[in-house]
């Protein structure tokens, strides 16, 4: 049976949606250096989560 995580659109959708939530919260509620750190976390989330989910789908 195929895993839903084998679909690249789903993997990237999960990563981008969670990154968007982090970026929106950072924009609306954070200021200064903390806001920049949150933007960095969002960027990392958008890149790393699809790769981690790809690994978990193949195992």
N, C-alpha and C positions, 0 to 999 in steps of 0.2 A: 504494500500500500504506500502510495506516495505521500510525502509530508507536505503540508501547505507551505512550509518554509523553503521548499525547493523553487518556488515562484519568485523571481527577482523583484517583481513589482511589489509584492507583499513585504519582502525584506526591506527594500528601500522606503516603502511607505511607512513602515513602523519607525525606522530611523529618522526620517524627515519630519514625521508628525511630532515625535517627542522632542526633536530639536526645535521645532517651531514653538512648542509650548514653552520651552526654556527661554527662547529668545523673546517671546511676548511678555513673559513674567519679568525678564530682565529689563525690557524697555519700559514697562509700566511702573515697576515698583523699586528698581534698584538704581543706584547712582554711583558714579566714579569708578574706582578700581574694581569693585565688586561686580558692577555691571559688565565690565570688560572680561572679567573671569567667567561670568555666566555665558557671554557670547562665545568664548573659547570652548566652554563645555558643550554648547550647542553645536559648534562646528565639529568637535570630536565625536559627539553623539551621531551626527549625520554621516560620518565616515566610518566609524568603528562598528556600530550596531549591525549594519548589513553584513559586514565581514564575519562577525561573531555568529550571527544567525545562519550564515552560509555554512560555517563549520559545524554548527549543531545539527543542521539538516542532513549533512553527509554522514554523520556518525550513527 
